[in-house]
Amino acid sequence: MSALYPEIEPYDHGQLDTGDGNLIYWEACGNPAGRPALVLHGGPGSGCSTAARRYFDPDAYRIILFDQRNCGRSLPSAADPETDLSLNTTWHLVADIERLRAHLGIDSWLLFGNSWGSTLALAYAETHPERVAAIVLSGVTTTRRSEIDWLCRGMAPLFPEEWHRFRQVIPAGSQGRDEDIVAAYHRLLNDPDPETRFKAARDWHDWEAASILLADPQGRPRRWADPAYMLTRARIITHYFSNGAWLEDGQLLKNAARLIGSPGILLQGRLDIEAPLVTAWELARAWPQSELSILAHAAHSTANPDMSAAIVTATDRFRYFPQK
C-alpha cells in the first residue's frame, strides 16, 4: 500500500468573506498548476488538519483545505458563546464551497471527505454535479436520522458504562431518546456558565471516545485535549444534529442518481462503529459509478494506517483522470 506523502506547507492561504459576517479560512498546497482537490473535514466542526495535506501527490494536485464555518481558523468561533450559529447550516457550507471554487478560479475538482465531510461532499456534489470530477469518501455518513440515533443512542449496548455517564444529562425517568440527549447537550453547550459548557463538551467527547478507543490504538485525537476545540466541535455537532443537518431524511441516498457522471471510491472500515458499514453499502448500490472498498482492520479514524494508505491509493488513481 502507498504511504502518506511528505509533510508540506501551504503556498497560499486567506480568509474568504462570505458577506454575512463569516470569514472562512482556506489554504492551498502542492502544485499550483495541478489537478484541484478539495478536502472536506469531519465533525461537523472538527476543522481541517495538516495530515489531510498528505493524502495527495503534491506534484500532481493543487490541494485546497478550508475550515468550515465557526471552527478552526474561520471566524467567528463557535467557542465564543456569543457566536450565532443560525447562519451555519449544510446549505451555507455548500454555498461556501461554491464561493471558494469561484474565488480560486477552479472549474471542477476532486472531492475528498471523511465522516461528516462525506455528507457534505455528497450534498455539494448532488447540488453542483458539473463541478465534481471525482469523489473519494471515507467513514461514509449521510447524517440520516437513523445514523444520528445510532451515534447518540444505538451504540449504548456496546458501551454500557460510558452510556450511563453520557445520559446523565437526561432527567430521571426519561427514556433517553437520542433527540432528548442531543437537545440536552445542545442546551448545556449554550449555557451562560462556562464550566457547564466545558463539562458538556468533555462529556460529549468522552462518549465519542468509547468507540474510537476500541479500535484505534493511537487513542483520542490530540486536538481533543484543547477545551476550546472540544467546545467548538460539540456545539456545532449538536447544532447540526438538532436540525437533522437541514436534510430531508435519506435525501442524499434518494438523490444519488445526481452523482452519475462522477466516479467515486468509498472506503469503509469493517470495525467502524461510529459509522457502520450499511450506509456505505447502500450508497454504493445507489451510485453505480462508485466502488466500495471494505478495510478489514480499520475503524472510523483516518489515522489508522490501513485507512490512510487506502485514501492515498484512491487519490493516486484519480491523479490523471479526465477533468470535466
RODO-2510 file (C-alpha; in nm, 4 decimals, decimal comma):
residues 324
     n   res          X          Y          Z
     1     m     0,0000     0,0000     0,0000
     2     s     0,1010     0,3626    -0,0543
     3     a     0,2457     0,5649     0,2327
     4     l     0,1441     0,9194     0,3177
     5     y     0,3161     1,1864     0,1154
     6     p     0,5726     1,4039     0,2976
     7     e     0,4602     1,6948     0,5111
     8     i     0,4115     2,0173     0,3169
     9     e     0,3215     2,3782     0,3920
    10     p     0,0668     2,5926     0,2084
    11     y     0,1893     2,8111    -0,0752
    12     d    -0,1159     3,0343    -0,0352
    13     h    -0,3924     3,0985     0,2191
    14     g    -0,6571     3,3521     0,3051
    15     q    -0,9855     3,4422     0,4696
    16     l    -1,2876     3,4328     0,2364
    17     d    -1,5575     3,6842     0,3299
    18     t    -1,8993     3,5221     0,2880
    19     g    -2,0811     3,8533     0,3103
    20     d    -2,2880     3,7560     0,6151
    21     g    -2,0368     3,8146     0,8924
    22     n    -1,8349     3,4948     0,8458
    23     l    -1,4725     3,4637     0,7384
    24     i    -1,3693     3,1232     0,6016
    25     y    -1,0042     3,0210     0,6364
    26     w    -0,8645     2,8399     0,3315
    27     e    -0,5220     2,7219     0,2214
    28     a    -0,3665     2,5775    -0,0928
    29     c    -0,0820     2,3238    -0,1017
    30     g     0,1046     2,1218    -0,3612
    31     n     0,1274     2,2178    -0,7287
    32     p    -0,0461     2,5484    -0,8177
    33     a    -0,0937     2,4132    -1,1707
    34     g    -0,2013     2,0672    -1,0551
    35     r    -0,5376     1,8958    -1,0516
    36     p    -0,7640     2,0732    -0,7994
    37     a    -0,8725     1,8661    -0,4984
    38     l    -1,0871     1,9853    -0,2084
    39     v    -1,0647     1,8399     0,1442
    40     l    -1,3885     1,8417     0,3474
    41     h    -1,3206     1,7788     0,7152
    42     g    -1,5400     1,5945     0,9613
    43     g    -1,7296     1,6823     1,2760
    44     p    -1,9082     1,8941     1,1759
    45     g    -1,6796     2,1419     1,3460
    46     s    -1,3522     1,9469     1,3585
    47     g    -1,1562     2,1850     1,1358
    48     c    -0,9010     2,0822     0,8753
    49     s    -0,5807     1,9066     0,9779
    50     t    -0,2268     1,9165     0,8423
    51     a    -0,2374     1,5374     0,7932
    52     a    -0,5032     1,5772     0,5220
    53     r    -0,2495     1,7587     0,3027
    54     r    -0,0535     1,4334     0,2837
    55     y    -0,3262     1,2269     0,1159
    56     f    -0,2428     1,3751    -0,2252
    57     d     0,0581     1,3655    -0,4568
    58     p     0,1861     1,7241    -0,4175
    59     d     0,3363     1,7184    -0,7671
    60     a     0,0046     1,6238    -0,9253
    61     y    -0,2543     1,8018    -0,7100
    62     r    -0,3499     2,1561    -0,6156
    63     i    -0,4768     2,0692    -0,2666
    64     i    -0,7373     2,3023    -0,1154
    65     l    -0,8373     2,2808     0,2507
    66     f    -1,0726     2,5051     0,4471
    67     d    -1,2198     2,5301     0,7940
    68     q    -1,5973     2,5149     0,7769
    69     r    -1,7984     2,7923     0,9392
    70     n    -1,7213     2,8828     1,3009
    71     c    -1,4440     2,6266     1,3548
    72     g    -1,0680     2,6044     1,3163
    73     r    -0,9298     2,9350     1,1923
    74     s    -1,2622     3,0516     1,0490
    75     l    -1,4317     3,3390     1,2299
    76     p    -1,6235     3,3953     1,4463
    77     s    -1,5512     3,0854     1,6525
    78     a    -1,8250     2,8669     1,7980
    79     a    -1,6154     2,8510     2,1170
    80     d    -1,7431     3,2031     2,1865
    81     p    -2,0942     3,1699     2,3335
    82     e    -2,1882     3,4975     2,1643
    83     t    -2,1323     3,3448     1,8196
    84     d    -2,4665     3,2965     1,6477
    85     l    -2,4803     2,9621     1,4631
    86     s    -2,8069     3,0328     1,2804
    87     l    -2,6103     3,1024     0,9615
    88     n    -2,4206     2,7741     0,9890
    89     t    -2,6164     2,5040     0,8050
    90     t    -2,5368     2,2372     0,5480
    91     w    -2,6580     2,4676     0,2731
    92     h    -2,4495     2,7591     0,3935
    93     l    -2,1478     2,5263     0,3726
    94     v    -2,2433     2,4127     0,0218
    95     a    -2,2639     2,7794    -0,0809
    96     d    -1,9250     2,8458     0,0844
    97     i    -1,7657     2,5670    -0,1205
    98     e    -1,9034     2,7114    -0,4413
    99     r    -1,7916     3,0616    -0,3395
   100     l    -1,4423     2,9289    -0,2671
   101     r    -1,4281     2,7473    -0,6019
   102     a    -1,5142     3,0673    -0,7874
   103     h    -1,2686     3,2697    -0,5764
   104     l    -0,9852     3,0328    -0,6663
   105     g    -1,0807     3,0157    -1,0344
   106     i    -1,1368     2,6390    -1,0319
   107     d    -1,3690     2,4835    -1,2904
   108     s    -1,4089     2,1393    -1,1316
   109     w    -1,2338     1,9456    -0,8602
   110     l    -1,1942     1,6122    -0,6872
   111     l    -1,3695     1,5973    -0,3514
   112     f    -1,2314     1,4115    -0,0510
   113     g    -1,4488     1,3885     0,2581
   114     n    -1,4198     1,1884     0,5776
   115     s    -1,7081     1,1205     0,8215
   116     w    -1,9268     1,4365     0,8254
   117     g    -1,7118     1,5507     0,5330
   118     s    -1,8602     1,2699     0,3261
   119     t    -2,2113     1,4014     0,3985
   120     l    -2,1035     1,7493     0,2917
   121     a    -1,9297     1,6164    -0,0194
   122     l    -2,2469     1,4361    -0,1260
   123     a    -2,4637     1,7423    -0,0578
   124     y    -2,2327     1,9595    -0,2690
   125     a    -2,1929     1,7027    -0,5481
   126     e    -2,5678     1,6481    -0,5774
   127     t    -2,6220     2,0253    -0,5915
   128     h    -2,3348     2,1070    -0,8298
   129     p    -2,2573     1,7815    -1,0177
   130     e    -2,0993     1,9723    -1,3074
   131     r    -1,8263     2,0938    -1,0701
   132     v    -1,7232     1,7499    -0,9444
   133     a    -1,4672     1,5454    -1,1362
   134     a    -1,4388     1,2562    -0,8878
   135     i    -1,5100     1,1759    -0,5233
   136     v    -1,3215     0,9856    -0,2515
   137     l    -1,5095     0,9238     0,0747
   138     s    -1,4006     0,7501     0,3938
   139     g    -1,6012     0,6687     0,7064
   140     v    -1,9124     0,7254     0,4968
   141     t    -2,2069     0,9083     0,6513
   142     t    -2,5210     1,0729     0,5128
   143     t    -2,6442     1,2090     0,8513
   144     r    -2,9832     1,0370     0,8317
   145     r    -3,1947     1,0307     1,1463
   146     s    -3,1060     0,6624     1,1882
   147     e    -2,7344     0,7489     1,1805
   148     i    -2,7767     1,0233     1,4418
   149     d    -2,9823     0,7830     1,6537
   150     w    -2,7124     0,5161     1,6264
   151     l    -2,4324     0,7513     1,7304
   152     c    -2,6266     0,9044     2,0202
   153     r    -2,8178     0,6001     2,1446
   154     g    -2,7793     0,2852     1,9320
   155     m    -2,4234     0,2169     2,0477
   156     a    -2,5382     0,2044     2,4103
   157     p    -2,5424    -0,1786     2,4454
   158     l    -2,1793    -0,1884     2,3332
   159     f    -2,0636     0,0652     2,5933
   160     p    -2,2977     0,0432     2,8928
   161     e    -2,0683     0,2196     3,1407
   162     e    -1,9926     0,5065     2,9031
   163     w    -2,3615     0,5275     2,8070
   164     h    -2,4610     0,5536     3,1712
   165     r    -2,2339     0,8557     3,2117
   166     f    -2,3324     1,0119     2,8785
   167     r    -2,7054     1,0054     2,9517
   168     q    -2,6807     1,1694     3,2939
   169     v    -2,7986     1,4900     3,1250
   170     i    -3,1433     1,3297     3,0863
   171     p    -3,3801     1,3762     3,3831
   172     a    -3,4581     1,0642     3,5891
   173     g    -3,7487     0,8655     3,4462
   174     s    -3,6895     0,9730     3,0844
   175     q    -3,6430     0,7080     2,8175
   176     g    -3,3291     0,8863     2,6982
   177     r    -3,4243     0,9116     2,3324
   178     d    -3,1475     1,0338     2,1052
   179     e    -3,3293     1,3610     2,0348
   180     d    -3,3599     1,4185     2,4110
   181     i    -2,9863     1,3708     2,4525
   182     v    -2,8946     1,5918     2,1574
   183     a    -3,1327     1,8629     2,2801
   184     a    -2,9969     1,8373     2,6352
   185     y    -2,6348     1,8679     2,5248
   186     h    -2,7228     2,1458     2,2838
   187     r    -2,8809     2,3376     2,5716
   188     l    -2,5842     2,2800     2,8055
   189     l    -2,3311     2,3754     2,5380
   190     n    -2,5091     2,7095     2,5056
   191     d    -2,5440     2,7666     2,8801
   192     p    -2,4247     3,1050     3,0162
   193     d    -2,1960     2,9326     3,2678
   194     p    -1,8559     2,8453     3,1121
   195     e    -1,7973     2,5464     3,3408
   196     t    -2,1325     2,3992     3,2375
   197     r    -2,0411     2,4422     2,8716
   198     f    -1,6969     2,2870     2,9072
   199     k    -1,8251     1,9912     3,1105
   200     a    -2,0865     1,9188     2,8438
   201     a    -1,8177     1,9339     2,5755
   202     r    -1,5973     1,6897     2,7686
   203     d    -1,8867     1,4522     2,8313
   204     w    -1,9835     1,4550     2,4638
   205     h    -1,6295     1,3714     2,3576
   206     d    -1,5947     1,1029     2,6255
   207     w    -1,8909     0,9264     2,4651
   208     e    -1,7440     0,9508     2,1155
   209     a    -1,4108     0,8287     2,2518
   210     a    -1,5679     0,4999     2,3621
   211     s    -1,5859     0,3694     2,0068
   212     i    -1,2620     0,5357     1,8970
   213     l    -1,0554     0,3773     2,1743
   214     l    -1,1974     0,0327     2,0975
   215     a    -1,0371     0,0149     1,7545
   216     d    -0,7743     0,2888     1,7351
   217     p    -0,4511     0,2184     1,9248
   218     q    -0,3490     0,5844     1,8898
   219     g    -0,6306     0,6828     2,1248
   220     r    -0,8062     1,0176     2,1346
   221     p    -0,7129     1,2737     1,8702
   222     r    -0,4572     1,5153     2,0158
   223     r    -0,6797     1,8142     1,9451
   224     w    -0,9353     1,6793     2,1926
   225     a    -0,7060     1,7904     2,4764
   226     d    -0,7976     2,1531     2,3993
   227     p    -1,1158     2,2604     2,5867
   228     a    -1,1914     2,5363     2,3349
   229     y    -1,1610     2,2884     2,0486
   230     m    -1,3966     2,0429     2,2191
   231     l    -1,6497     2,3182     2,2876
   232     t    -1,6388     2,4395     1,9290
   233     r    -1,6813     2,0910     1,7881
   234     a    -1,9542     1,9725     2,0296
   235     r    -2,1518     2,2944     1,9950
   236     i    -2,1536     2,2691     1,6142
   237     i    -2,2303     1,8943     1,6137
   238     t    -2,5326     1,9320     1,8407
   239     h    -2,6476     2,2335     1,6378
   240     y    -2,6453     2,0156     1,3248
   241     f    -2,7912     1,7043     1,4855
   242     s    -3,0712     1,9080     1,6462
   243     n    -3,1750     2,0166     1,2985
   244     g    -3,1237     1,6890     1,1112
   245     a    -2,8420     1,8665     0,9220
   246     w    -3,1177     2,0531     0,7324
   247     l    -3,1602     1,7459     0,5116
   248     e    -3,4796     1,5619     0,4287
   249     d    -3,4345     1,2223     0,5911
   250     g    -3,2482     0,9962     0,3488
   251     q    -3,2169     1,2804     0,0971
   252     l    -2,8598     1,2115    -0,0097
   253     l    -2,9264     0,8449    -0,0838
   254     k    -3,2518     0,9263    -0,2644
   255     n    -3,0728     1,1774    -0,4864
   256     a    -2,7665     0,9619    -0,5582
   257     a    -2,8620     0,9477    -0,9263
   258     r    -2,7356     1,3052    -0,9490
   259     l    -2,3854     1,1649    -0,8954
   260     i    -2,3949     0,9833    -1,2299
   261     g    -2,1009     1,1138    -1,4276
   262     s    -1,8741     1,1373    -1,1250
   263     p    -1,6684     0,8273    -1,0382
   264     g    -1,6249     0,7572    -0,6701
   265     i    -1,4292     0,5414    -0,4272
   266     l    -1,5874     0,4609    -0,0900
   267     l    -1,3526     0,3463     0,1871
   268     q    -1,5105     0,1880     0,4921
   269     g    -1,3556     0,0215     0,7932
   270     r    -1,5151    -0,3082     0,8927
   271     l    -1,4601    -0,2062     1,2580
   272     d    -1,6173     0,1374     1,2172
   273     i    -1,8714     0,1552     1,4999
   274     e    -1,9471     0,5265     1,4705
   275     a    -2,0491     0,4962     1,1050
   276     p    -2,1494     0,1339     1,0415
   277     l    -2,0857    -0,0223     0,7010
   278     v    -2,4527    -0,0263     0,5974
   279     t    -2,4511     0,3397     0,4872
   280     a    -2,1535     0,2962     0,2540
   281     w    -2,3071    -0,0247     0,1177
   282     e    -2,6401     0,1453     0,0466
   283     l    -2,4660     0,4398    -0,1190
   284     a    -2,2622     0,2075    -0,3404
   285     r    -2,5810     0,0361    -0,4572
   286     a    -2,7451     0,3704    -0,5351
   287     w    -2,4381     0,5097    -0,7156
   288     p    -2,3304     0,2680    -0,9914
   289     q    -2,0093     0,4571    -1,0714
   290     s    -1,8768     0,4161    -0,7190
   291     e    -1,6513     0,1421    -0,5882
   292     l    -1,6768     0,0239    -0,2281
   293     s    -1,3621    -0,0969    -0,0545
   294     i    -1,4051    -0,2563     0,2904
   295     l    -1,0944    -0,2452     0,5098
   296     a    -1,0916    -0,5424     0,7451
   297     h    -0,8852    -0,3873     1,0252
   298     a    -0,9805    -0,0197     1,0033
   299     a    -1,2329     0,1742     1,2097
   300     h    -1,3569     0,5329     1,1788
   301     s    -1,0258     0,7142     1,2194
   302     t    -0,8193     0,8144     0,9171
   303     a    -0,5124     0,7792     1,1420
   304     n    -0,5431     0,4009     1,1019
   305     p    -0,2537     0,3005     0,8718
   306     d    -0,4754     0,0841     0,6511
   307     m    -0,7278     0,3662     0,6059
   308     s    -0,4711     0,6397     0,5386
   309     a    -0,2933     0,4162     0,2874
   310     a    -0,6227     0,3394     0,1138
   311     i    -0,7010     0,7113     0,0856
   312     v    -0,3638     0,7767    -0,0788
   313     t    -0,4137     0,4854    -0,3165
   314     a    -0,7557     0,6231    -0,4128
   315     t    -0,6344     0,9781    -0,4782
   316     d    -0,3395     0,8390    -0,6777
   317     r    -0,5857     0,6606    -0,9051
   318     f    -0,7566     0,9900    -0,9898
   319     r    -0,4400     1,1948    -1,0467
   320     y    -0,4735     1,1955    -1,4240
   321     f    -0,8431     1,1146    -1,4614
   322     p    -1,0005     1,3408    -1,7295
   323     q    -1,1391     1,6669    -1,5963
   324     k    -1,4961     1,7677    -1,6707
***
